[in-house]
């Protein structure tokens, strides 16, 4: 495999397959526990391409790899994917859900809600996960400074699922939004 990668990287440097090769080489290194060299290969793929698929895939790998050492660095790569190709999260649906929950567990609610939003954009209300994802997005947003977005998501949940499984938590979160104010004259 190393011989193949050496030939690919040296003889086909301009090929998009070389960029995919950087990702595969990074995965191989990561599986052996060599995170720093793996991240370098992912970064070569990310910064060496104009192909959105390669870039999103590389950024997703970097976000996963950096999560345990720096959640804020990891979140920067999630933001890059959200801006460039949010549909990538639906392509990595199960891993995205796991990563989303990990951000929420670390109280990085804004990033978790962004991933939930990207996943919601790829499905419709008839999907089994839709209610759960919408409630999580709304509840996580209510714990961030994005109160207007939280209210929109909370109201959407209430409208779509008036008898939903998470309606009580959503109602409580919606009520709490109206009590959080910095205006001393508010009544």
MDAnalysis code that builds the backbone (N, CA, C; Angstrom):
import MDAnalysis as mda
import numpy as np

u = mda.Universe.empty(561, n_residues=187, atom_resindex=np.repeat(np.arange(187), 3), trajectory=True)
u.add_TopologyAttr("name", ["N", "CA", "C"] * 187)
u.add_TopologyAttr("resid", np.arange(1, 188))
u.add_TopologyAttr("resname", ["UNK", "UNK", "UNK", "UNK", "UNK", "UNK", "UNK", "UNK", "UNK", "UNK", "UNK", "UNK", "UNK", "UNK", "UNK", "UNK", "UNK", "UNK", "UNK", "UNK", "UNK", "UNK", "UNK", "UNK", "UNK", "UNK", "UNK", "UNK", "UNK", "UNK", "UNK", "UNK", "UNK", "UNK", "UNK", "UNK", "UNK", "UNK", "UNK", "UNK", "UNK", "UNK", "UNK", "UNK", "UNK", "UNK", "UNK", "UNK", "UNK", "UNK", "UNK", "UNK", "UNK", "UNK", "UNK", "UNK", "UNK", "UNK", "UNK", "UNK", "UNK", "UNK", "UNK", "UNK", "UNK", "UNK", "UNK", "UNK", "UNK", "UNK", "UNK", "UNK", "UNK", "UNK", "UNK", "UNK", "UNK", "UNK", "UNK", "UNK", "UNK", "UNK", "UNK", "UNK", "UNK", "UNK", "UNK", "UNK", "UNK", "UNK", "UNK", "UNK", "UNK", "UNK", "UNK", "UNK", "UNK", "UNK", "UNK", "UNK", "UNK", "UNK", "UNK", "UNK", "UNK", "UNK", "UNK", "UNK", "UNK", "UNK", "UNK", "UNK", "UNK", "UNK", "UNK", "UNK", "UNK", "UNK", "UNK", "UNK", "UNK", "UNK", "UNK", "UNK", "UNK", "UNK", "UNK", "UNK", "UNK", "UNK", "UNK", "UNK", "UNK", "UNK", "UNK", "UNK", "UNK", "UNK", "UNK", "UNK", "UNK", "UNK", "UNK", "UNK", "UNK", "UNK", "UNK", "UNK", "UNK", "UNK", "UNK", "UNK", "UNK", "UNK", "UNK", "UNK", "UNK", "UNK", "UNK", "UNK", "UNK", "UNK", "UNK", "UNK", "UNK", "UNK", "UNK", "UNK", "UNK", "UNK", "UNK", "UNK", "UNK", "UNK", "UNK", "UNK", "UNK", "UNK", "UNK", "UNK", "UNK", "UNK", "UNK", "UNK", "UNK", "UNK", "UNK"])
u.atoms.positions = np.array([
    [0.828, -1.199, 0.000],
    [0.000, 0.000, 0.000],
    [0.869, 1.258, 0.000],
    [1.949, 1.231, 0.768],
    [2.837, 2.395, 0.799],
    [3.450, 2.663, -0.574],
    [3.812, 1.583, -1.273],
    [4.366, 1.732, -2.622],
    [3.326, 2.368, -3.544],
    [2.093, 1.887, -3.459],
    [1.011, 2.448, -4.272],
    [0.811, 3.928, -3.960],
    [0.760, 4.269, -2.681],
    [0.568, 5.669, -2.305],
    [1.740, 6.533, -2.768],
    [2.971, 6.037, -2.627],
    [4.139, 6.802, -3.084],
    [4.050, 7.094, -4.579],
    [3.693, 6.101, -5.349],
    [3.562, 6.308, -6.803],
    [2.426, 7.281, -7.104],
    [1.307, 7.119, -6.434],
    [0.166, 7.997, -6.655],
    [0.530, 9.443, -6.325],
    [1.165, 9.655, -5.179],
    [1.491, 11.011, -4.742],
    [2.600, 11.645, -5.587],
    [3.548, 10.843, -6.058],
    [4.674, 11.383, -6.813],
    [4.429, 11.480, -8.313],
    [3.681, 10.546, -8.869],
    [3.493, 10.518, -10.311],
    [2.190, 11.165, -10.780],
    [1.245, 11.317, -9.867],
    [-0.066, 11.865, -10.246],
    [-0.477, 12.979, -9.295],
    [0.447, 13.883, -9.028],
    [0.211, 14.921, -8.023],
    [-0.970, 15.820, -8.360],
    [-1.287, 15.999, -9.618],
    [-2.381, 16.891, -10.021],
    [-3.725, 16.174, -10.093],
    [-3.739, 14.897, -9.892],
    [-4.957, 14.099, -10.020],
    [-5.826, 14.203, -8.769],
    [-7.140, 14.173, -8.971],
    [-8.029, 14.172, -7.804],
    [-7.908, 12.854, -7.045],
    [-7.409, 11.814, -7.732],
    [-7.219, 10.528, -7.064],
    [-6.073, 10.603, -6.053],
    [-5.110, 11.447, -6.319],
    [-4.040, 11.661, -5.342],
    [-4.618, 12.309, -4.089],
    [-5.556, 13.227, -4.275],
    [-6.189, 13.883, -3.125],
    [-7.015, 12.890, -2.317],
    [-7.752, 12.023, -3.019],
    [-8.475, 10.962, -2.304],
    [-7.480, 10.030, -1.624],
    [-6.333, 9.812, -2.281],
    [-5.292, 8.976, -1.690],
    [-4.776, 9.539, -0.374],
    [-4.679, 10.880, -0.293],
    [-4.275, 11.505, 0.967],
    [-5.266, 11.145, 2.076],
    [-6.542, 11.157, 1.737],
    [-7.559, 10.820, 2.742],
    [-7.425, 9.355, 3.151],
    [-7.274, 8.458, 2.176],
    [-7.135, 7.034, 2.503],
    [-5.864, 6.755, 3.302],
    [-4.796, 7.440, 2.942],
    [-3.545, 7.294, 3.694],
    [-3.742, 7.806, 5.120],
    [-4.446, 8.920, 5.270],
    [-4.740, 9.444, 6.602],
    [-5.566, 8.469, 7.425],
    [-6.560, 7.850, 6.791],
    [-7.379, 6.857, 7.495],
    [-6.520, 5.681, 7.954],
    [-5.604, 5.266, 7.087],
    [-4.721, 4.153, 7.421],
    [-3.846, 4.506, 8.627],
    [-3.281, 5.698, 8.599],
    [-2.457, 6.138, 9.728],
    [-3.278, 6.284, 11.002],
    [-4.479, 6.812, 10.856],
    [-5.344, 7.009, 12.016],
    [-5.710, 5.673, 12.660],
    [-5.943, 4.658, 11.836],
    [-6.294, 3.346, 12.384],
    [-5.127, 2.722, 13.159],
    [-3.911, 3.180, 12.870],
    [-2.720, 2.712, 13.607],
    [-2.416, 3.604, 14.806],
    [-3.237, 4.618, 15.043],
    [-3.045, 5.505, 16.181],
    [-2.116, 6.675, 15.918],
    [-1.756, 6.898, 14.680],
    [-0.855, 8.001, 14.333],
    [-1.672, 9.209, 13.880],
    [-2.220, 9.923, 14.841],
    [-3.160, 11.009, 14.550],
    [-2.505, 12.221, 13.889],
    [-1.355, 12.626, 14.340],
    [-0.726, 13.838, 13.797],
    [-0.377, 13.674, 12.320],
    [0.281, 12.565, 11.912],
    [0.518, 12.404, 10.476],
    [-0.787, 12.251, 9.684],
    [-1.784, 11.612, 10.290],
    [-3.069, 11.447, 9.613],
    [-3.689, 12.807, 9.326],
    [-3.685, 13.688, 10.309],
    [-4.252, 15.026, 10.130],
    [-3.499, 15.779, 9.039],
    [-2.187, 15.591, 8.956],
    [-1.405, 16.262, 7.901],
    [-1.843, 15.802, 6.518],
    [-2.131, 14.514, 6.370],
    [-2.614, 14.025, 5.077],
    [-4.010, 14.563, 4.771],
    [-4.880, 14.614, 5.783],
    [-6.213, 15.184, 5.569],
    [-6.106, 16.650, 5.156],
    [-5.198, 17.378, 5.795],
    [-5.015, 18.793, 5.461],
    [-4.475, 18.966, 4.043],
    [-3.583, 18.068, 3.611],
    [-3.097, 18.118, 2.227],
    [-4.268, 17.972, 1.259],
    [-5.160, 17.064, 1.563],
    [-6.327, 16.858, 0.701],
    [-7.242, 18.080, 0.740],
    [-7.494, 18.603, 1.937],
    [-8.403, 19.734, 2.089],
    [-7.889, 20.982, 1.385],
    [-6.643, 21.327, 1.622],
    [-6.116, 22.574, 1.083],
    [-5.551, 22.439, -0.331],
    [-5.506, 21.208, -0.850],
    [-4.983, 21.006, -2.186],
    [-6.053, 20.777, -3.245],
    [-7.313, 20.915, -2.876],
    [-8.386, 20.593, -3.812],
    [-9.353, 21.742, -4.021],
    [-10.034, 21.681, -5.155],
    [-11.165, 22.571, -5.422],
    [-12.451, 21.758, -5.506],
    [-12.330, 20.445, -5.364],
    [-13.461, 19.522, -5.415],
    [-14.154, 19.523, -4.053],
    [-15.438, 19.867, -4.022],
    [-16.173, 19.959, -2.757],
    [-16.288, 18.624, -2.042],
    [-16.415, 17.529, -2.803],
    [-16.521, 16.222, -2.165],
    [-15.250, 15.871, -1.397],
    [-14.116, 16.098, -2.027],
    [-12.828, 15.825, -1.378],
    [-12.657, 16.742, -0.172],
    [-12.949, 18.017, -0.352],
    [-12.769, 18.992, 0.734],
    [-13.667, 18.664, 1.928],
    [-14.919, 18.369, 1.665],
    [-15.849, 18.062, 2.759],
    [-15.431, 16.790, 3.484],
    [-15.021, 15.789, 2.727],
    [-14.593, 14.536, 3.327],
    [-13.355, 14.750, 4.198],
    [-12.389, 15.495, 3.674],
    [-11.168, 15.767, 4.438],
    [-11.479, 16.583, 5.691],
    [-12.320, 17.601, 5.565],
    [-12.677, 18.433, 6.723],
    [-13.406, 17.613, 7.782],
    [-14.259, 16.686, 7.349],
    [-14.986, 15.827, 8.286],
    [-13.998, 14.947, 9.057],
    [-13.019, 14.389, 8.356],
    [-12.008, 13.567, 9.017],
    [-11.191, 14.398, 10.019],
    [-10.854, 15.615, 9.634],
    [-10.082, 16.475, 10.549],
    [-10.913, 16.809, 11.783],
    [-12.188, 17.123, 11.580],
    [-13.067, 17.430, 12.715],
    [-13.135, 16.250, 13.676],
    [-13.273, 15.049, 13.139],
    [-13.307, 13.857, 13.991],
    [-11.978, 13.670, 14.721],
    [-10.886, 13.847, 13.995],
    [-9.565, 13.616, 14.575],
    [-9.216, 14.642, 15.647],
    [-9.667, 15.881, 15.474],
    [-9.307, 16.938, 16.424],
    [-10.281, 17.043, 17.596],
    [-11.380, 16.310, 17.551],
    [-12.405, 16.446, 18.575],
    [-11.849, 16.201, 19.982],
    [-11.070, 15.158, 20.140],
    [-10.585, 14.806, 21.479],
    [-9.527, 15.763, 22.019],
    [-8.844, 16.491, 21.133],
    [-7.799, 17.400, 21.606],
    [-8.261, 18.852, 21.684],
    [-9.163, 19.249, 20.780],
    [-9.634, 20.633, 20.784],
    [-11.003, 20.719, 20.116],
    [-12.025, 20.846, 20.929],
    [-13.382, 20.908, 20.394],
    [-13.565, 22.160, 19.539],
    [-12.956, 23.265, 19.930],
    [-13.115, 24.495, 19.150],
    [-12.450, 24.376, 17.784],
    [-11.277, 23.739, 17.711],
    [-10.637, 23.507, 16.411],
    [-11.483, 22.571, 15.565],
    [-12.007, 21.548, 16.190],
    [-12.858, 20.598, 15.485],
    [-14.094, 21.304, 14.926],
    [-14.687, 22.169, 15.719],
    [-15.892, 22.890, 15.304],
    [-15.640, 23.803, 14.103],
    [-14.417, 24.330, 13.984],
    [-14.086, 25.180, 12.830],
    [-14.230, 24.404, 11.529],
    [-13.854, 23.140, 11.552],
    [-13.959, 22.318, 10.347],
    [-15.414, 21.941, 10.063],
    [-16.202, 21.793, 11.112],
    [-17.640, 21.559, 10.920],
    [-18.253, 22.782, 10.253],
    [-17.858, 23.979, 10.697],
    [-18.362, 25.210, 10.090],
    [-17.985, 25.297, 8.612],
    [-16.781, 24.855, 8.265],
    [-16.360, 24.865, 6.855],
    [-17.265, 23.965, 6.020],
    [-17.611, 22.806, 6.566],
    [-18.495, 21.893, 5.841],
    [-19.888, 22.504, 5.717],
    [-20.382, 23.110, 6.797],
    [-21.712, 23.741, 6.781],
    [-21.765, 24.811, 5.702],
    [-20.707, 25.577, 5.559],
    [-20.684, 26.652, 4.564],
    [-20.551, 26.128, 3.146],
    [-19.724, 25.107, 2.947],
    [-19.412, 24.662, 1.586],
    [-20.315, 23.532, 1.087],
    [-20.578, 22.538, 1.931],
    [-21.349, 21.384, 1.468],
    [-22.069, 20.723, 2.647],
    [-23.157, 21.342, 3.125],
    [-23.861, 20.772, 4.275],
    [-24.460, 19.389, 4.009],
    [-24.694, 19.069, 2.749],
    [-25.249, 17.753, 2.423],
    [-24.270, 16.624, 2.748],
    [-23.006, 16.963, 3.012],
    [-22.031, 15.924, 3.361],
    [-22.455, 15.198, 4.637],
    [-23.113, 15.882, 5.550],
    [-23.532, 15.246, 6.797],
    [-24.541, 14.129, 6.536],
    [-25.392, 14.314, 5.532],
    [-26.340, 13.243, 5.208],
    [-25.632, 12.070, 4.541],
    [-24.518, 12.343, 3.865],
    [-23.729, 11.270, 3.251],
    [-23.015, 10.448, 4.319],
    [-22.721, 11.061, 5.433],
    [-22.090, 10.392, 6.576],
    [-23.097, 10.398, 7.732],
    [-24.313, 9.987, 7.452],
    [-25.449, 10.173, 8.354],
    [-25.188, 9.627, 9.764],
    [-24.830, 8.360, 9.866],
    [-24.651, 7.763, 11.192],
    [-23.480, 8.389, 11.953],
    [-22.359, 8.587, 11.271],
    [-21.208, 9.220, 11.928],
    [-21.525, 10.657, 12.326],
    [-22.311, 11.340, 11.493],
    [-22.684, 12.726, 11.801],
    [-23.548, 12.787, 13.050],
    [-24.483, 11.847, 13.187],
    [-25.326, 11.824, 14.380],
    [-24.499, 11.565, 15.631],
    [-23.545, 10.660, 15.527],
    [-22.675, 10.368, 16.674],
    [-21.856, 11.608, 17.038],
    [-21.276, 12.246, 16.028],
    [-20.474, 13.447, 16.273],
    [-21.335, 14.565, 16.860],
    [-22.537, 14.722, 16.344],
    [-23.476, 15.734, 16.839],
    [-23.732, 15.533, 18.339],
    [-23.977, 14.284, 18.735],
    [-24.231, 13.983, 20.148],
    [-22.987, 14.250, 20.999],
    [-21.819, 13.970, 20.434],
    [-20.581, 14.223, 21.178],
    [-20.398, 15.717, 21.435],
    [-20.717, 16.551, 20.437],
    [-20.641, 18.007, 20.648],
    [-21.624, 18.424, 21.736],
    [-22.822, 17.901, 21.685],
    [-23.821, 18.255, 22.697],
    [-23.371, 17.815, 24.086],
    [-22.788, 16.629, 24.180],
    [-22.293, 16.150, 25.476],
    [-21.210, 17.060, 26.044],
    [-20.463, 17.716, 25.168],
    [-19.415, 18.642, 25.599],
    [-19.930, 20.089, 25.697],
    [-21.238, 20.248, 25.612],
    [-21.923, 21.539, 25.706],
    [-21.528, 22.504, 24.591],
    [-21.170, 21.954, 23.463],
    [-20.929, 22.754, 22.261],
    [-22.229, 22.706, 21.447],
    [-23.249, 23.356, 22.021],
    [-24.608, 23.233, 21.500],
    [-24.799, 23.865, 20.119],
    [-24.100, 24.937, 19.849],
    [-24.255, 25.591, 18.555],
    [-23.782, 24.680, 17.425],
    [-22.638, 24.051, 17.606],
    [-22.127, 23.134, 16.585],
    [-23.040, 21.925, 16.448],
    [-23.503, 21.387, 17.561],
    [-24.416, 20.243, 17.509],
    [-25.697, 20.619, 16.757],
    [-26.208, 21.820, 17.001],
    [-27.440, 22.243, 16.332],
    [-27.213, 22.463, 14.837],
    [-26.011, 22.887, 14.454],
    [-25.704, 23.067, 13.029],
    [-25.719, 21.725, 12.304],
    [-25.142, 20.716, 12.933],
    [-25.151, 19.388, 12.324],
    [-26.578, 18.867, 12.242],
    [-27.356, 19.052, 13.314],
    [-28.756, 18.620, 13.297],
    [-29.526, 19.326, 12.187],
    [-29.269, 20.621, 12.008],
    [-29.930, 21.373, 10.943],
    [-29.579, 20.851, 9.564],
    [-28.304, 20.514, 9.362],
    [-27.883, 19.961, 8.073],
    [-28.544, 18.610, 7.818],
    [-28.647, 17.799, 8.857],
    [-29.320, 16.507, 8.708],
    [-30.811, 16.689, 8.436],
    [-31.425, 17.642, 9.107],
    [-32.847, 17.920, 8.877],
    [-33.113, 18.380, 7.448],
    [-32.179, 19.139, 6.888],
    [-32.346, 19.614, 5.518],
    [-32.329, 18.477, 4.502],
    [-31.774, 17.335, 4.888],
    [-31.664, 16.218, 3.953],
    [-32.819, 15.214, 4.067],
    [-33.695, 15.409, 5.045],
    [-34.829, 14.498, 5.225],
    [-36.108, 15.308, 5.351],
    [-37.241, 14.620, 5.377],
    [-38.514, 15.322, 5.551],
    [-39.222, 14.790, 6.793],
    [-40.306, 15.448, 7.205],
    [-40.962, 15.076, 8.466],
    [-41.486, 13.639, 8.550],
    [-41.517, 12.924, 7.445],
    [-41.999, 11.543, 7.507],
    [-40.921, 10.564, 7.974],
    [-39.678, 10.998, 8.026],
    [-38.589, 10.130, 8.479],
    [-38.670, 9.916, 9.983],
    [-38.246, 8.746, 10.422],
    [-38.288, 8.409, 11.844],
    [-37.472, 9.361, 12.704],
    [-36.318, 9.786, 12.215],
    [-35.420, 10.636, 13.000],
    [-35.826, 12.105, 13.014],
    [-36.754, 12.498, 12.179],
    [-37.044, 13.920, 12.013],
    [-37.468, 14.572, 13.332],
    [-38.411, 13.962, 14.044],
    [-38.894, 14.564, 15.290],
    [-37.765, 14.718, 16.304],
    [-36.968, 13.678, 16.450],
    [-35.865, 13.727, 17.412],
    [-34.853, 14.802, 17.027],
    [-34.452, 14.821, 15.751],
    [-33.478, 15.820, 15.298],
    [-33.996, 17.241, 15.475],
    [-35.259, 17.467, 15.140],
    [-35.835, 18.806, 15.272],
    [-35.883, 19.234, 16.736],
    [-36.281, 18.321, 17.611],
    [-36.332, 18.683, 19.039],
    [-34.934, 18.963, 19.577],
    [-33.968, 18.131, 19.184],
    [-32.605, 18.352, 19.658],
    [-32.060, 19.681, 19.155],
    [-32.273, 19.956, 17.879],
    [-31.803, 21.227, 17.329],
    [-32.418, 22.399, 18.097],
    [-33.713, 22.340, 18.303],
    [-34.413, 23.426, 19.004],
    [-33.928, 23.573, 20.439],
    [-33.816, 22.462, 21.143],
    [-33.394, 22.515, 22.547],
    [-31.948, 22.978, 22.681],
    [-31.096, 22.523, 21.769],
    [-29.695, 22.965, 21.828],
    [-29.577, 24.445, 21.495],
    [-30.322, 24.903, 20.479],
    [-30.270, 26.321, 20.131],
    [-30.753, 27.196, 21.286],
    [-31.714, 26.689, 22.061],
    [-32.231, 27.480, 23.179],
    [-31.173, 27.691, 24.266],
    [-30.092, 26.927, 24.210],
    [-29.009, 27.068, 25.189],
    [-27.835, 27.865, 24.627],
    [-28.049, 28.505, 23.480],
    [-27.017, 29.331, 22.851],
    [-27.524, 30.771, 22.777],
    [-26.690, 31.691, 22.341],
    [-27.160, 33.071, 22.142],
    [-28.115, 33.222, 20.952],
    [-28.297, 32.186, 20.164],
    [-29.162, 32.219, 18.971],
    [-30.630, 32.018, 19.358],
    [-31.181, 32.926, 20.155],
    [-32.531, 32.763, 20.693],
    [-33.613, 32.856, 19.615],
    [-33.421, 33.718, 18.618],
    [-34.421, 33.835, 17.551],
    [-34.498, 32.554, 16.735],
    [-33.345, 31.983, 16.424],
    [-33.333, 30.713, 15.698],
    [-33.930, 29.603, 16.551],
    [-33.661, 29.652, 17.843],
    [-34.228, 28.659, 18.757],
    [-35.751, 28.751, 18.758],
    [-36.278, 29.973, 18.831],
    [-37.731, 30.157, 18.833],
    [-38.364, 29.624, 17.549],
    [-37.719, 29.870, 16.429],
    [-38.235, 29.360, 15.151],
    [-38.270, 27.832, 15.170],
    [-37.201, 27.209, 15.638],
    [-37.147, 25.749, 15.692],
    [-38.137, 25.179, 16.698],
    [-38.262, 25.831, 17.849],
    [-39.225, 25.373, 18.858],
    [-40.651, 25.456, 18.316],
    [-40.986, 26.578, 17.674],
    [-42.322, 26.727, 17.099],
    [-42.585, 25.719, 15.985],
    [-41.558, 25.423, 15.204],
    [-41.714, 24.429, 14.136],
    [-42.011, 23.060, 14.734],
    [-41.316, 22.723, 15.807],
    [-41.572, 21.442, 16.464],
    [-43.008, 21.404, 16.982],
    [-43.432, 22.468, 17.652],
    [-44.789, 22.514, 18.218],
    [-45.835, 22.394, 17.118],
    [-45.589, 23.038, 15.984],
    [-46.534, 22.984, 14.869],
    [-46.602, 21.584, 14.250],
    [-45.426, 20.979, 14.026],
    [-45.392, 19.676, 13.364],
    [-45.743, 18.514, 14.288],
    [-45.410, 18.652, 15.566],
    [-45.606, 17.549, 16.510],
    [-46.305, 18.043, 17.781],
    [-47.565, 18.492, 17.678],
    [-48.246, 19.035, 18.862],
    [-48.434, 17.998, 19.975],
    [-48.426, 16.736, 19.624],
    [-48.521, 15.670, 20.623],
    [-47.248, 14.827, 20.625],
    [-46.150, 15.442, 20.248],
    [-44.884, 14.725, 20.084],
    [-44.289, 14.248, 21.391],
    [-43.335, 13.378, 21.237],
    [-42.666, 12.761, 22.374],
    [-41.907, 13.785, 23.217],
    [-41.408, 14.854, 22.594],
    [-40.571, 15.843, 23.287],
    [-41.311, 17.153, 23.551],
    [-42.631, 17.164, 23.432],
    [-43.402, 18.409, 23.514],
    [-43.217, 19.108, 24.857],
    [-43.135, 18.377, 25.953],
    [-42.977, 19.011, 27.265],
    [-41.658, 19.765, 27.376],
    [-40.549, 19.123, 26.935],
    [-39.251, 19.786, 26.977],
    [-39.221, 21.011, 26.074],
    [-39.869, 20.886, 24.917],
    [-39.903, 21.995, 23.967],
    [-40.701, 23.161, 24.543],
    [-41.836, 22.873, 25.169],
    [-42.652, 23.932, 25.787],
    [-41.881, 24.643, 26.901],
    [-41.197, 23.887, 27.727],
    [-40.408, 24.470, 28.820],
    [-39.298, 25.356, 28.252],
    [-38.612, 24.872, 27.218],
    [-37.527, 25.647, 26.602],
    [-38.075, 26.918, 25.964],
    [-39.249, 26.827, 25.353],
    [-39.845, 28.015, 24.731],
    [-40.217, 29.040, 25.802],
    [-40.816, 28.579, 26.878],
    [-41.170, 29.491, 27.966],
    [-39.927, 30.144, 28.569],
    [-38.855, 29.393, 28.676],
    [-37.615, 29.918, 29.266],
    [-37.015, 31.022, 28.400],
    [-37.234, 30.973, 27.088],
    [-36.679, 32.011, 26.209],
    [-37.212, 33.393, 26.555],
    [-38.440, 33.453, 27.011],
    [-39.061, 34.744, 27.286],
    [-38.614, 35.351, 28.615],
    [-37.914, 34.580, 29.423],
    [-37.447, 35.101, 30.699],
    [-35.980, 35.481, 30.659],
    [-35.321, 35.213, 29.572],
    [-33.902, 35.547, 29.465],
    [-33.780, 36.878, 28.758],
    [-33.549, 37.935, 29.533],
    [-33.424, 39.259, 28.950],
    [-32.391, 40.059, 29.735],
    [-31.730, 40.953, 29.056],
    [-30.757, 41.798, 29.751],
    [-31.334, 43.194, 29.997],
    [-32.565, 43.405, 29.586],
    [-33.230, 44.678, 29.762],
    [-33.816, 44.761, 31.157],
    [-33.347, 45.711, 31.976],
    [-33.833, 45.833, 33.345],
    [-35.247, 46.409, 33.388],
    [-35.720, 46.977, 32.281],
    [-37.072, 47.527, 32.241],
    [-38.103, 46.537, 31.723],
    [-37.665, 45.329, 31.398],
    [-38.597, 44.328, 30.838],
    [-39.592, 43.897, 31.905],
    [-40.814, 43.664, 31.443],
    [-41.841, 43.189, 32.384],
    [-42.277, 41.811, 32.006],
])
